[in-house]
């Protein structure tokens, strides 16, 4: 238009001016059509980006909530160790689980069902409306499969007055490998919907949480009968079936008939599908308004262009419109900057790390005033937590024009540490080289502190589990392995002896006249006597492979791998001599001191037989030693 005005001022003919005006009008119409098409694409892209961002936020929240539930389920499964709790165990388990659920406000109940589907324990003393689980899909799923995976069941209500819940469950497997029951954490749908309601989706916006197979678990806004509906026929699941983990689709909802632009994503690490949709009509409303306005503007431009042959005012009008558009652009940039400043910590530095801009959030979090920060190197808030390699990698990334993301521990002016989630973006000059960096950070100190507390709790639980394992494997009185530990290790030694074709000997040791000892001196002295005999038996253990265990009562077992009958007899005689040297007083024994009877049996597993036969032989030899007068060694009749 400016070109036409200049031509007119230098005396271009009227006809030529008309043709130029028509050509300019056609160009303007074409450019407007192109711009409006791009505006339409931008509006759709903006709606898709906004829904993707909202889906990512909900993904993090849902994954965190599912992770909390899975952690509680694993804790319960670890405590149960494949056993169904009795009433006392259920109370201890309930106290443990309630202590965990207090840490996670999104969790309400924890339920334990046995292999028959009966509710045997919960995080509350009453069942809170939950009955048998035999008809639930999660229970049937764990009955069918032995895989230890987190399962998301269909949403259900315990009764007509109970709230909808989503069951997250894991299989309980007994020590024999069989199905022992299910541990369930029911997530309340209302908790998820409350989080959905906090999102601004505009008119006719929707958020839905489905299973990976397409069964609807939760929806906002709610639609009668929607929960439990199969949505696998929608374009979302067609895209997921094509191995697309996340994306955008547009279609008309079968529930309410509203056409929307949807973003979908598989929840990270868990079998959920999140769907966020905005009304296509609302998403394009601003574009339509702009398009109509542009049509009016272009029409006015064309009219002005027709009159520009005689008048020279179109240039000023266009400049005025450009100024208004630029002002609107500046206002929009100001609004965007205000929104970012309200949400995050923002700092801009030059290529050397010198701070040239700091927003109010940065000042409040670091404790420095803006005057104290301006002109200072960004190292002013650096802590000693990260090593040199960490900072070298960060600067290498941004210096090459890349975007760096990570968690950083900074230090405030008063010395207190604080964690931030940082994103550093370089501003590139005309040559494609960075000349400034903008760092956008969010304060994650509370989250890091919660993670640290959680790690401490897990460490304490692991320590308790190790103590329980030791208590389960060792005799509390003598400190020797108990019968359970002896059975497990002796089975391994028997198999090893059969494979290596070596001898295996077993000594059964019984304290003589121990009942008389207890009756005359009392159980306290009896316990001292058993500890002394246990120490004497353990002293005969010369090789790392030998195993000494308390078999039960006053009886001990000694397993001697790679030992023939002569070697076993030598060990037995050494034990008899050791007790004779100790001369422990025994008023109820004819000898006047504590003595033992020993039965020894030796086999070569490679030639046949079983560990039960070895045990029977040693036991029979022990009883022959006791019948022969005690305080002696008796070998089995057949070695």
C-alpha positions as CSV (number, residue, x, y, z in Angstrom):
1,X,0.0,0.0,0.0
2,X,2.9,2.4,0.7
3,X,4.4,1.5,-2.7
4,X,1.1,2.4,-4.4
5,X,0.9,5.8,-2.6
6,X,4.4,6.6,-3.7
7,X,3.6,5.7,-7.3
8,X,0.5,7.8,-7.1
9,X,2.4,10.8,-5.8
10,X,4.8,10.7,-8.8
11,X,2.0,10.7,-11.3
12,X,1.2,7.1,-12.1
13,X,-1.8,6.9,-14.4
14,X,-5.2,6.1,-13.0
15,X,-5.7,2.9,-14.9
16,X,-2.3,1.5,-13.9
17,X,-3.1,2.5,-10.3
18,X,-6.3,0.5,-10.4
19,X,-4.5,-2.6,-11.7
20,X,-1.8,-2.2,-9.0
21,X,-4.6,-1.8,-6.4
22,X,-6.3,-5.0,-7.6
23,X,-3.0,-6.8,-7.5
24,X,-2.3,-5.6,-4.0
25,X,-5.8,-6.5,-3.0
26,X,-5.4,-10.1,-4.3
27,X,-2.1,-10.3,-2.5
28,X,-3.6,-9.1,0.7
29,X,-6.5,-11.6,0.4
30,X,-4.0,-14.4,-0.2
31,X,-1.8,-13.5,2.6
32,X,-4.8,-13.1,4.9
33,X,-6.0,-16.6,4.0
34,X,-2.5,-18.0,4.6
35,X,-2.3,-16.2,7.9
36,X,-5.7,-17.3,9.0
37,X,-4.9,-20.9,8.1
38,X,-1.7,-20.6,10.2
39,X,-3.7,-19.0,13.0
40,X,-6.1,-21.9,12.9
41,X,-3.2,-24.4,13.0
42,X,-1.7,-22.4,15.9
43,X,-4.9,-22.4,17.8
44,X,-5.2,-26.2,17.4
45,X,-1.5,-26.6,18.3
46,X,-1.9,-24.4,21.3
47,X,-4.9,-26.5,22.5
48,X,-2.9,-29.7,21.9
49,X,0.1,-28.3,23.8
50,X,-2.0,-27.1,26.7
51,X,-3.7,-30.4,27.0
52,X,-0.4,-32.2,26.8
53,X,1.0,-30.1,29.6
54,X,-2.1,-30.7,31.7
55,X,-1.8,-34.5,31.0
56,X,1.9,-34.3,32.0
57,X,0.9,-32.7,35.3
58,X,-1.7,-35.3,35.9
59,X,0.7,-38.0,34.9
60,X,3.1,-37.0,37.6
61,X,0.4,-36.7,40.2
62,X,-1.2,-40.1,39.2
63,X,2.2,-41.8,39.0
64,X,3.1,-40.4,42.5
65,X,-0.2,-41.5,44.0
66,X,0.1,-45.0,42.4
67,X,3.8,-45.2,43.5
68,X,2.7,-44.4,47.1
69,X,0.1,-47.1,47.0
70,X,2.5,-49.6,45.5
71,X,5.1,-48.8,48.1
72,X,2.5,-49.5,50.9
73,X,1.5,-52.7,49.1
74,X,5.1,-53.8,48.9
75,X,5.6,-53.0,52.6
76,X,2.6,-55.1,53.6
77,X,3.7,-58.0,51.3
78,X,7.2,-57.9,52.8
79,X,5.8,-57.9,56.3
80,X,3.5,-60.8,55.5
81,X,6.2,-62.8,53.7
82,X,3.6,-65.0,52.0
83,X,1.6,-65.8,55.1
84,X,-2.0,-64.9,55.9
85,X,-2.1,-62.9,59.2
86,X,-3.9,-64.2,62.3
87,X,-5.7,-61.7,64.6
88,X,-2.5,-60.6,66.5
89,X,-0.5,-60.3,63.3
90,X,-3.4,-58.4,61.7
91,X,-3.3,-55.8,64.5
92,X,0.5,-55.3,64.2
93,X,0.1,-55.1,60.4
94,X,-2.8,-52.6,60.8
95,X,-0.7,-50.4,63.0
96,X,2.2,-50.6,60.5
97,X,0.0,-49.8,57.6
98,X,-1.8,-46.9,59.3
99,X,1.6,-45.4,60.1
100,X,2.4,-45.5,56.4
101,X,-1.0,-44.3,55.2
102,X,-0.7,-41.2,57.5
103,X,2.3,-40.2,55.4
104,X,0.2,-40.4,52.2
105,X,-3.0,-38.3,52.4
106,X,-4.3,-39.8,49.1
107,X,-4.4,-43.3,50.6
108,X,-7.4,-44.3,52.7
109,X,-7.5,-48.1,53.1
110,X,-5.2,-51.1,52.8
111,X,-6.9,-54.5,52.6
112,X,-5.5,-58.0,52.8
113,X,-7.5,-61.0,51.4
114,X,-6.7,-64.6,51.8
115,X,-6.6,-67.2,49.0
116,X,-10.4,-67.8,49.3
117,X,-11.2,-64.0,48.9
118,X,-12.0,-63.4,52.6
119,X,-10.9,-60.1,54.1
120,X,-8.4,-61.0,56.8
121,X,-6.8,-57.7,57.6
122,X,-7.3,-54.0,56.9
123,X,-5.8,-50.7,57.9
124,X,-8.9,-50.1,60.0
125,X,-10.4,-52.4,62.6
126,X,-13.7,-52.4,60.8
127,X,-14.0,-53.5,57.2
128,X,-15.3,-50.1,56.1
129,X,-17.9,-51.7,53.8
130,X,-15.4,-54.0,52.0
131,X,-16.6,-57.6,51.8
132,X,-15.3,-60.7,50.1
133,X,-13.2,-60.2,47.0
134,X,-14.0,-63.5,45.1
135,X,-16.2,-61.6,42.6
136,X,-13.7,-58.7,42.0
137,X,-11.7,-58.7,38.8
138,X,-8.4,-57.9,40.6
139,X,-8.8,-61.1,42.7
140,X,-9.6,-63.2,39.7
141,X,-6.6,-61.7,37.9
142,X,-4.1,-62.6,40.6
143,X,-5.6,-66.1,40.8
144,X,-5.0,-66.6,37.1
145,X,-1.4,-65.3,37.0
146,X,1.6,-65.8,39.2
147,X,3.4,-62.6,38.0
148,X,4.2,-60.1,40.8
149,X,3.0,-56.9,39.0
150,X,0.9,-54.0,40.2
151,X,-2.7,-54.5,38.9
152,X,-5.3,-51.8,38.3
153,X,-8.7,-53.2,38.7
154,X,-12.1,-51.9,37.6
155,X,-13.6,-49.2,39.8
156,X,-16.3,-50.4,42.1
157,X,-18.4,-49.5,45.2
158,X,-18.6,-51.7,48.2
159,X,-22.3,-50.9,48.4
160,X,-24.8,-48.3,47.1
161,X,-23.8,-45.7,49.7
162,X,-20.0,-46.2,49.5
163,X,-17.7,-44.1,47.3
164,X,-16.2,-45.3,44.1
165,X,-12.7,-46.7,44.5
166,X,-10.0,-47.9,42.1
167,X,-8.3,-51.1,43.5
168,X,-4.5,-51.3,43.1
169,X,-3.3,-54.7,44.1
170,X,-0.4,-57.2,44.2
171,X,-0.5,-61.0,44.5
172,X,0.6,-62.7,47.8
173,X,2.6,-65.8,47.1
174,X,3.1,-68.4,49.8
175,X,6.5,-69.9,50.5
176,X,5.4,-73.0,48.5
177,X,4.8,-70.8,45.5
178,X,1.0,-71.0,45.6
179,X,-1.5,-68.2,45.6
180,X,-1.9,-66.9,49.2
181,X,-4.1,-63.9,48.7
182,X,-4.1,-60.3,47.6
183,X,-3.0,-57.0,49.1
184,X,-5.2,-54.1,47.9
185,X,-5.0,-50.3,48.2
186,X,-8.3,-48.8,47.0
187,X,-7.8,-45.3,45.7
188,X,-10.9,-43.1,46.1
189,X,-12.2,-41.8,42.8
190,X,-13.3,-38.6,44.6
191,X,-9.6,-37.9,45.5
192,X,-8.6,-38.0,41.8
193,X,-11.7,-36.0,40.7
194,X,-10.9,-33.3,43.3
195,X,-7.4,-32.9,41.7
196,X,-9.1,-32.9,38.2
197,X,-11.4,-30.1,39.3
198,X,-8.4,-27.9,40.2
199,X,-7.5,-27.7,36.5
200,X,-8.9,-24.9,34.3
201,X,-10.2,-26.7,31.2
202,X,-12.8,-24.2,30.2
203,X,-16.4,-24.9,29.2
204,X,-16.9,-28.6,28.1
205,X,-13.4,-29.6,29.1
206,X,-12.9,-33.1,30.4
207,X,-10.3,-35.2,32.2
208,X,-10.6,-39.0,32.3
209,X,-8.5,-41.8,33.9
210,X,-8.9,-45.2,32.3
211,X,-7.2,-48.5,32.6
212,X,-4.6,-49.5,30.0
213,X,-7.3,-51.6,28.3
214,X,-9.8,-48.6,28.1
215,X,-12.1,-49.2,31.0
216,X,-13.1,-45.8,32.5
217,X,-12.0,-45.4,36.2
218,X,-12.7,-41.7,36.8
219,X,-14.1,-38.7,34.9
220,X,-14.6,-35.0,35.4
221,X,-17.1,-33.7,34.8
222,X,-19.0,-36.8,35.9
223,X,-21.5,-38.5,33.6
224,X,-24.1,-41.0,34.9
225,X,-22.9,-44.6,34.2
226,X,-19.5,-43.5,32.8
227,X,-17.4,-45.3,35.4
228,X,-16.8,-48.9,34.1
229,X,-17.6,-48.0,30.5
230,X,-15.4,-49.6,27.8
231,X,-13.7,-46.7,25.8
232,X,-11.3,-49.0,23.8
233,X,-13.2,-48.3,20.6
234,X,-12.3,-44.6,20.6
235,X,-9.4,-43.2,18.5
236,X,-7.3,-42.8,21.7
237,X,-6.9,-46.6,21.9
238,X,-6.4,-47.0,18.2
239,X,-3.3,-44.7,18.6
240,X,-2.2,-46.6,21.7
241,X,-2.6,-49.9,19.9
242,X,-0.2,-48.5,17.3
243,X,2.5,-48.3,20.1
244,X,2.0,-44.5,20.5
245,X,2.6,-43.8,24.2
246,X,1.2,-40.3,24.0
247,X,-0.3,-38.0,21.5
248,X,-3.3,-35.9,20.3
249,X,-6.6,-36.9,18.7
250,X,-9.8,-35.2,17.9
251,X,-13.2,-36.8,17.9
252,X,-16.8,-36.4,19.2
253,X,-17.3,-37.9,22.6
254,X,-19.7,-40.9,22.7
255,X,-20.8,-39.8,26.2
256,X,-22.0,-36.3,25.7
257,X,-21.6,-35.7,22.0
258,X,-19.1,-32.8,22.4
259,X,-16.3,-32.6,19.8
260,X,-12.9,-32.1,21.6
261,X,-9.2,-32.0,21.1
262,X,-7.7,-34.6,23.3
263,X,-4.2,-35.4,24.6
264,X,-3.6,-38.9,25.9
265,X,-0.7,-40.4,27.7
266,X,0.2,-43.7,29.4
267,X,1.0,-42.9,33.1
268,X,4.7,-43.4,33.6
269,X,5.4,-46.8,35.1
270,X,1.7,-47.8,35.8
271,X,-1.1,-49.3,33.7
272,X,-3.3,-46.1,33.5
273,X,-4.3,-44.0,30.5
274,X,-4.8,-40.3,31.1
275,X,-7.0,-38.3,28.7
276,X,-7.4,-34.5,28.8
277,X,-9.7,-32.8,26.3
278,X,-10.8,-29.3,25.6
279,X,-13.9,-28.3,23.5
280,X,-12.9,-27.7,19.9
281,X,-15.4,-24.9,19.8
282,X,-13.9,-23.1,22.8
283,X,-10.3,-23.8,21.6
284,X,-11.0,-22.1,18.3
285,X,-13.2,-19.3,19.7
286,X,-10.4,-16.8,20.0
287,X,-9.2,-17.7,16.5
288,X,-12.7,-17.3,15.1
289,X,-13.0,-13.9,16.7
290,X,-9.6,-12.9,15.4
291,X,-10.5,-14.3,11.9
292,X,-13.7,-12.3,11.8
293,X,-11.9,-9.2,12.9
294,X,-9.2,-9.8,10.3
295,X,-11.8,-10.2,7.6
296,X,-13.3,-6.9,8.6
297,X,-9.8,-5.4,8.7
298,X,-8.9,-6.8,5.3
299,X,-12.2,-5.6,3.9
300,X,-11.5,-2.1,5.2
301,X,-8.0,-2.4,3.8
302,X,-9.3,-3.3,0.4
303,X,-11.7,-0.4,0.5
304,X,-9.0,1.9,1.6
305,X,-6.8,0.5,-1.1
306,X,-9.4,1.4,-3.7
307,X,-9.5,4.9,-2.4
308,X,-5.7,5.1,-2.1
309,X,-5.5,6.0,-5.8
310,X,-6.9,9.4,-4.8
311,X,-6.0,9.6,-1.1
312,X,-2.8,9.1,0.8
313,X,-4.1,8.2,4.2
314,X,-4.0,4.4,4.0
315,X,-0.3,4.4,5.0
316,X,-1.0,6.3,8.2
317,X,-4.0,4.0,9.0
318,X,-1.9,0.9,8.5
319,X,0.9,2.3,10.7
320,X,-1.7,3.0,13.3
321,X,-3.0,-0.6,13.1
322,X,0.5,-1.9,13.3
323,X,1.2,0.1,16.3
324,X,-2.0,-1.2,18.0
325,X,-1.0,-4.8,17.1
326,X,2.5,-4.2,18.5
327,X,1.1,-2.7,21.7
328,X,-1.1,-5.8,22.0
329,X,1.9,-8.0,21.4
330,X,3.8,-6.1,24.1
331,X,1.0,-6.4,26.5
332,X,0.8,-10.2,25.8
333,X,4.5,-10.5,26.4
334,X,4.1,-8.6,29.6
335,X,1.3,-10.8,30.7
336,X,3.4,-13.9,29.9
337,X,6.3,-12.5,31.9
338,X,4.0,-11.8,34.8
339,X,2.6,-15.3,34.8
340,X,6.1,-16.8,34.7
341,X,7.3,-14.5,37.5
342,X,4.3,-15.5,39.7
343,X,5.1,-19.2,39.3
344,X,8.8,-19.7,39.1
345,X,12.3,-18.4,40.1
346,X,13.7,-16.6,37.0
347,X,17.2,-15.3,36.5
348,X,19.0,-14.1,33.3
349,X,22.8,-14.2,33.1
350,X,25.4,-13.4,30.4
351,X,27.7,-16.0,28.9
352,X,30.0,-15.6,31.9
353,X,27.3,-16.3,34.5
354,X,26.9,-12.7,35.6
355,X,23.4,-12.0,36.8
356,X,21.6,-9.3,34.7
357,X,18.0,-10.0,35.8
358,X,16.5,-11.5,38.9
359,X,12.7,-11.7,39.7
360,X,11.1,-11.4,43.1
361,X,10.8,-15.1,43.6
362,X,14.6,-15.4,43.2
363,X,15.2,-12.7,45.8
364,X,12.7,-14.3,48.3
365,X,14.1,-17.8,47.9
366,X,17.8,-16.8,48.0
367,X,17.5,-14.2,50.7
368,X,19.4,-11.6,48.7
369,X,18.1,-8.3,47.5
370,X,18.0,-7.5,43.8
371,X,20.8,-5.0,44.2
372,X,22.9,-7.7,45.9
373,X,22.3,-10.1,43.1
374,X,22.7,-7.8,40.1
375,X,26.3,-7.9,38.7
376,X,27.2,-10.9,40.8
377,X,28.2,-14.3,39.3
378,X,25.6,-16.9,39.7
379,X,28.0,-18.9,41.9
380,X,26.8,-16.6,44.8
381,X,24.0,-19.2,45.5
382,X,26.1,-22.3,44.6
383,X,26.4,-25.0,47.3
384,X,29.2,-27.6,47.7
385,X,26.8,-30.5,47.1
386,X,27.6,-31.0,43.4
387,X,31.0,-31.9,42.1
388,X,32.9,-30.2,39.3
389,X,31.8,-32.7,36.7
390,X,28.2,-31.7,37.4
391,X,28.8,-28.0,36.7
392,X,31.1,-28.8,33.7
393,X,28.4,-30.9,32.0
394,X,25.7,-28.2,32.7
395,X,27.8,-25.4,31.1
396,X,28.9,-27.6,28.2
397,X,25.2,-28.3,27.4
398,X,24.1,-24.7,27.4
399,X,27.3,-23.4,25.7
400,X,26.5,-25.6,22.8
401,X,23.0,-24.1,22.5
402,X,21.2,-27.0,24.3
403,X,18.6,-26.9,27.0
404,X,19.8,-28.2,30.4
405,X,17.3,-29.6,33.0
406,X,18.1,-31.0,36.4
407,X,17.8,-30.7,40.2
408,X,20.2,-28.3,41.9
409,X,21.0,-27.8,45.6
410,X,21.6,-24.0,46.2
411,X,22.4,-22.1,49.3
412,X,20.6,-19.0,50.5
413,X,22.2,-15.9,52.0
414,X,21.8,-17.2,55.5
415,X,23.5,-20.5,54.6
416,X,20.3,-22.6,54.5
417,X,20.1,-25.0,51.6
418,X,17.2,-25.2,49.2
419,X,16.5,-27.5,46.2
420,X,15.3,-26.3,42.8
421,X,14.1,-28.0,39.6
422,X,16.0,-25.9,37.0
423,X,15.6,-25.4,33.3
424,X,18.4,-23.3,31.6
425,X,17.7,-22.1,28.1
426,X,20.3,-20.2,26.0
427,X,19.4,-17.1,24.0
428,X,21.1,-17.4,20.6
429,X,22.4,-14.5,18.6
430,X,22.3,-14.1,14.8
431,X,25.3,-16.5,14.5
432,X,23.6,-19.2,16.5
433,X,25.8,-18.7,19.6
434,X,24.5,-18.1,23.1
435,X,24.8,-14.5,24.4
436,X,22.5,-14.9,27.4
437,X,21.0,-17.6,29.5
438,X,17.6,-17.7,31.2
439,X,17.2,-20.0,34.2
440,X,13.7,-20.9,35.3
441,X,13.5,-22.8,38.6
442,X,10.8,-24.2,40.9
443,X,11.3,-24.8,44.6
444,X,11.3,-28.6,45.3
445,X,12.8,-28.4,48.8
446,X,9.7,-29.9,50.5
447,X,9.6,-32.8,48.0
448,X,13.3,-33.6,48.5
449,X,12.9,-33.6,52.3
450,X,9.9,-36.0,51.9
451,X,12.0,-38.3,49.7
452,X,14.8,-38.3,52.3
453,X,12.4,-39.1,55.1
454,X,11.0,-41.9,52.9
455,X,14.5,-43.3,52.3
456,X,15.1,-43.3,56.0
457,X,11.9,-45.2,56.7
458,X,12.8,-47.8,54.0
459,X,16.2,-48.2,55.6
460,X,14.7,-48.7,59.0
461,X,12.3,-51.3,57.6
462,X,15.1,-53.1,55.9
463,X,17.1,-53.2,59.2
464,X,14.0,-54.6,61.0
465,X,13.6,-57.2,58.3
466,X,17.2,-58.3,58.7
467,X,16.7,-58.7,62.5
468,X,13.5,-60.7,61.9
469,X,15.4,-63.0,59.4
470,X,18.1,-63.6,62.0
471,X,15.6,-64.3,64.8
472,X,13.9,-66.8,62.4
473,X,17.1,-68.7,61.7
474,X,18.9,-68.8,65.1
475,X,18.1,-70.2,68.5
476,X,17.6,-67.3,71.0
477,X,19.0,-69.2,74.0
478,X,22.2,-70.7,72.6
479,X,22.8,-68.4,69.6
480,X,23.2,-71.5,67.4
481,X,21.3,-72.0,64.1
482,X,17.8,-73.5,64.9
483,X,16.2,-76.5,63.4
484,X,14.7,-74.6,60.5
485,X,18.1,-73.2,59.5
486,X,19.7,-76.7,60.0
487,X,17.1,-78.3,57.7
488,X,17.7,-75.8,54.9
489,X,21.5,-76.0,55.0
490,X,21.7,-79.8,55.5
491,X,19.6,-80.3,52.4
492,X,22.1,-78.2,50.4
493,X,25.0,-80.1,51.9
494,X,23.4,-83.5,51.1
495,X,22.9,-82.4,47.5
496,X,26.5,-81.1,47.3
497,X,27.9,-84.4,48.8
498,X,25.9,-86.4,46.2
499,X,27.2,-84.2,43.4
500,X,30.9,-84.3,44.6
501,X,30.7,-88.0,45.6
502,X,32.0,-87.3,49.2
503,X,31.1,-88.6,52.6
504,X,28.7,-86.8,54.9
505,X,28.5,-87.4,58.7
506,X,25.8,-86.5,61.2
507,X,26.2,-86.3,65.0
508,X,23.2,-86.3,67.3
509,X,24.1,-85.0,70.8
510,X,21.8,-85.3,73.8
511,X,22.6,-84.0,77.3
512,X,22.4,-86.9,79.8
513,X,19.8,-86.8,82.7
514,X,18.8,-83.2,81.7
515,X,15.3,-83.5,83.2
516,X,16.8,-84.4,86.6
517,X,19.2,-81.4,86.2
518,X,16.2,-79.0,85.7
519,X,14.2,-80.6,88.5
520,X,16.9,-80.2,91.1
521,X,18.6,-76.9,90.1
522,X,15.8,-75.1,88.2
523,X,15.3,-73.9,84.7
524,X,17.6,-70.9,85.0
525,X,20.5,-73.2,85.7
526,X,19.2,-75.5,83.0
527,X,19.5,-72.7,80.5
528,X,23.1,-72.0,81.7
529,X,23.9,-75.7,81.2
530,X,22.5,-75.7,77.7
531,X,24.5,-72.6,76.8
532,X,27.7,-74.2,78.2
533,X,27.1,-77.5,76.3
534,X,26.3,-75.5,73.1
535,X,29.6,-73.7,73.4
536,X,31.4,-77.0,73.9
537,X,29.7,-78.5,70.8
538,X,30.4,-75.3,68.7
539,X,34.1,-75.5,69.8
540,X,34.3,-78.9,68.0
541,X,33.5,-77.1,64.8
542,X,36.8,-76.8,63.0
543,X,36.0,-76.2,59.4
544,X,33.8,-73.5,57.8
545,X,31.5,-76.1,56.2
546,X,30.6,-77.7,59.6
547,X,27.2,-76.9,60.9
548,X,26.2,-77.0,64.6
549,X,22.5,-76.4,65.5
550,X,20.2,-76.8,68.4
551,X,17.9,-79.6,67.3
552,X,15.4,-79.1,70.1
553,X,15.3,-79.2,74.0
554,X,18.6,-80.6,75.2
555,X,19.5,-82.1,71.8
556,X,22.0,-80.8,69.3
557,X,22.9,-81.7,65.8
558,X,26.4,-81.5,64.1
559,X,26.6,-81.9,60.3
560,X,30.1,-82.7,59.1
561,X,30.6,-82.5,55.3
562,X,33.6,-84.3,53.6
563,X,33.9,-86.4,56.8
564,X,34.1,-90.2,57.0
565,X,33.1,-92.3,60.0
566,X,36.6,-92.2,61.5
567,X,36.7,-88.4,61.3
568,X,33.2,-88.1,62.8
569,X,34.2,-90.4,65.7
570,X,37.3,-88.2,66.3
571,X,35.1,-85.1,66.6
572,X,32.7,-86.9,68.9
573,X,35.5,-88.1,71.2
574,X,36.9,-84.5,71.3
575,X,33.5,-83.3,72.5
576,X,33.3,-86.0,75.2
577,X,36.8,-85.0,76.4
578,X,35.9,-81.3,76.3
579,X,32.9,-81.8,78.6
580,X,35.0,-84.0,80.9
581,X,37.6,-81.1,81.2
582,X,34.8,-78.6,81.9
583,X,33.4,-80.8,84.7
584,X,30.1,-79.0,85.0
585,X,28.4,-80.2,88.2
586,X,25.3,-82.4,87.8
587,X,23.9,-83.6,91.1
588,X,21.4,-85.8,89.3
589,X,24.0,-87.8,87.2
590,X,25.9,-90.8,88.4
591,X,29.0,-89.2,87.1
592,X,28.4,-86.1,89.2
593,X,29.0,-83.9,86.1
594,X,27.3,-83.0,82.9
595,X,27.8,-85.5,80.1
596,X,26.3,-86.2,76.7
597,X,25.4,-89.2,74.6
598,X,26.4,-89.1,70.9
599,X,25.0,-91.0,67.9
600,X,27.0,-90.8,64.7
601,X,26.0,-91.9,61.2
602,X,28.1,-91.5,58.0
603,X,26.8,-92.0,54.4
604,X,27.9,-91.4,50.8
605,X,24.9,-89.8,49.1
606,X,26.3,-90.7,45.6
607,X,25.6,-94.4,46.3
608,X,21.9,-93.7,47.2
609,X,19.8,-93.0,50.2
610,X,18.3,-89.8,51.5
611,X,19.0,-87.3,54.2
612,X,16.1,-88.8,56.2
613,X,17.9,-92.1,56.3
614,X,21.1,-90.3,57.5
615,X,19.0,-88.6,60.3
616,X,17.3,-91.9,61.3
617,X,20.7,-93.7,61.5
618,X,22.2,-91.0,63.7
619,X,19.1,-90.9,65.9
620,X,19.1,-94.7,66.3
621,X,22.8,-94.6,67.2
622,X,22.0,-91.9,69.8
623,X,19.4,-94.1,71.5
624,X,21.7,-97.1,71.6
625,X,24.4,-94.9,73.3
626,X,21.8,-93.8,75.9
627,X,20.7,-97.5,76.5
628,X,24.4,-98.5,76.7
629,X,24.9,-96.3,79.8
630,X,25.2,-92.7,78.4
631,X,28.4,-90.5,78.3
632,X,29.6,-92.3,75.2
633,X,29.8,-92.4,71.4
634,X,27.8,-94.9,69.4
635,X,28.2,-95.2,65.6
636,X,25.3,-96.5,63.4
637,X,25.2,-100.2,62.7
638,X,25.5,-99.7,59.0
639,X,27.8,-96.9,57.6
